[in-house]
């Protein structure tokens, strides 16, 4: 079963470093622990061999092949009961076993003695007080001089045993020190890797922040100097942004040219139909009107779609609403329409000014056409990344079922008011391209309230 690989580059680097550091430190600790244990064991065996050599040196043979010991060559621990250091001499015949005072009345029974270094054997034995003893032994022969055979010898096995608990305690203490030292080293290395990854990936975070600034309209390209590994990426991104802006600019130019090309022949058709009245002329005028509305609708939609895909667009909302209010109050001056605008200076639309003018202008113009005397325009930020543009009038308003018909099909419910009837449809289409939404509600002034939710900057 495979473990899921983290998607974060920083997490991958840190995880890989942590795994390899843990493996390396564990292997190093194991090698050091074994080396220390072998060194302690060799040192202990060397000390036992020194004591064995002292025991053999202290032994003198008599004329009958017996042994006489001289205590001045022996370690003083041999004289202290259960001191952890013992000697024993085993004869090859039925003579009694000789042993140190430290054994009191006990004897050693070595298990699995193995020859090492020629004549010396090593093994283990169970000592007094259940001590675990390391045993070193050597077979020594003494001549028997009171016999006619000059080649008569008597053999003895000299054993020295020491309690290995001190070695085991030293190894355990060393392992304890190694464990905590390597644990501290591991976390130190991990902290260094974290710092290194954080510093090493800082240029990528700067690229992310720069792209966010470009997307929000606060910058036009990636700014600042980048390391040699990131510089080509930043250069390519800047080239891509410039190419995107160039493509959008060309597309807008083509849209404008197409609009001019189509509107001129339509204007000629209208002029000709007015110069030659009749049933055919009326039909031409109606169809030209339909064509104009469709051209305006789809050209506006195409232009807005290009603006949405462009990077770095942002528009301050307050100046746009105030400019539209001044123009519309002039247009409807004879009817005495008063437009009040409430909008904070810090509110920015995440898009093009002309798109905001198109949407707000259509809604405010529609409110002015139906209002009795007052229109209130309010812009305020919502939770998340949206702001709401609310336009209310004191006109007759719309019944809920009529609002649905107007929103879904763009129908005109009253032909007495001038207009094409495509304003709401255009607003809805542009808002949809920006991820926004248009809704209708009852206004506090008694008329209609249109509420437009659009993306906000910051």
C-alpha positions, 0 to 999 in steps of 0.5 A: 500500500503506497503512502500518499505523497504530499502535494506541497514542495516544501513538505516533500523536501522536509519529509525526504530530509527527515527520513534520510536524517533519521535513517543516517542517524539510526545507522550511525548510532547503531555503529557507534554503539556496537563499536563502543560495546566491542571496545568495552568488552576488549578492554574488559577481556584485557584486564581479565587477562592481566589478572590471569597473568598475575594469577599464573605468575603468583603460582609456584609448583612444588616437588610433588606438582602442587601449587603454592600462591604468593598473594603479592601478585594478586588483585586485592579484589580477589580477597573481598567476598563477592567482589565481582572478580574471582579466580579458580584453579582446576587440577586435571586429577582428583585433587581439590579445586582451589579458588579465591576468597571472593568466591567463599564456598562456591565454585565456577562452572564455565559454559562454552569456553572457546579458544582464542589467541592460541592457549587462552579460552573465553566464555561465560559463567554464573557467579555468586548472587546471580552475577553474569561473569566473563571467564578467561582460562589457560591451561598451565603444566607444572613439573613433578621433581620427586619422581624418577621420570623427568618428563612428569608434569601436572596440569592445572586450568587457571580461570579468572572471572569478572562481573560484566554488569559494569560493562553493560551499565557503561554500554547502556549509559553510552547508548542513552547519551547517544540516543538523546544526542542524536535525537537533539541532532535530528531535531536540530537538522530538521530545524535547519532544513525547515529554515533552509526550505523556507529561505530557499522557497521564498522566491516562489512565494514572491512570484505567487504574491506578484501574480496575486498583485497582477491579478488584482490589478495592483501591478502589471508584471512580475517585479523585483530580482529573482535567483538564477533558477527562478529568473527564466520562469519570471521572464516567461510569465512576464512575456505571457502576461504581455502577450495576453494583454496584446491579444486582448487589445487586438480582439477589442480593436477587431470588435470595435471595427466590426461594430463600426462596419455593421452599424454603418450599413444599418444606418444606411438602411434606416435612412433609405427606409425613412426616405421611402415610406411604405410597408417594406420600409416599415419591415426594414426598420423593424428588422434593422432595430432587431439587428442593432439590438442583437449586434449591441448585445453580442458585441458587448458580451464579446468585449466583456469576455475579453476584459474578464480574461485580461490580468491586472484590471481594477476600477474604483467604483465611486468615481464611476457612479458619481460620473453616471449620476451627473450625466443621467441627472442632466439627461432627466433634468426636465423630470427633476430626477435626483440621484443620490450615491453612497459608495466608499472611496476604498471600494474597487471593482475587479474588472474594467471601468467600461464594463462597470459603466455599462452595467451600472449605467443600464441599471441607473438609466432604467431606474431614472426612466421609471422613477418619480423623482428619486434614485438611490445608488448604494455600493457596499462590500459583502463577505468574501470577495464580492460587493453589492451595487444596489439601485432603488427608485420610487417608481411603480415597481414590478410584481414578483411574477413580472420580475421573473419575466423581465429577468428570464426573457428580457421582455418589455412590459411597457412600450411607452418608456423608450428603450430597447429592452436589452439593458437588463440582458446585457447587465446579466450577461456581463455580470455572469462573465465576472462571476456576479449575479443580478437580482430584483427586489422591492425598494425601500422607496416603494419602487424597484430595487436591482441588486448587482453582486460583482467581484471586489479587489482586496 
